[in-house]
Amino acid sequence: MIARRVFYSGRVQGVGFRYAVKQLAAGYEVSGWVKNLPDGRVELLAISREAGELQDFLEELRENSAVAHHIKEVEDQEVAPVPQGIAGFSITKD
């Protein structure tokens, strides 16, 4: 399992960003969550069994998605996968 935590800055809140991420994730073998942060950024945790699949998902979001033009800055870091795993992809508030 490979996991990445990504923070997106720009006009990423109030434009359907989280919904677009969830819809895009449905086309990939990824699980995780996306949420708004109080500082105006959006945080994404994405997990996949295949590094290539995860990379393709993140590139599609950043370069070709319906919300790509709202992204001004990306902070991407590899993290340890959640031991219990996460099923599916969700929008969360916590």
Sequence and secondary structure as in RCSB ss.txt:
>XXXX:A:sequence
MIARRVFYSGRVQGVGFRYAVKQLAAGYEVSGWVKNLPDGRVELLAISREAGELQDFLEELRENSAVAHHIKEVE
DQEVAPVPQGIAGFSITKD
>XXXX:A:secstr
 EEEEEEEEES SSSSHHHHHHHHHTTTT EEEEEE TTS EEEEEEES HHHHHHHHHHHHHTSTTGGGEEEEE
EEEE   TT   SEEE   
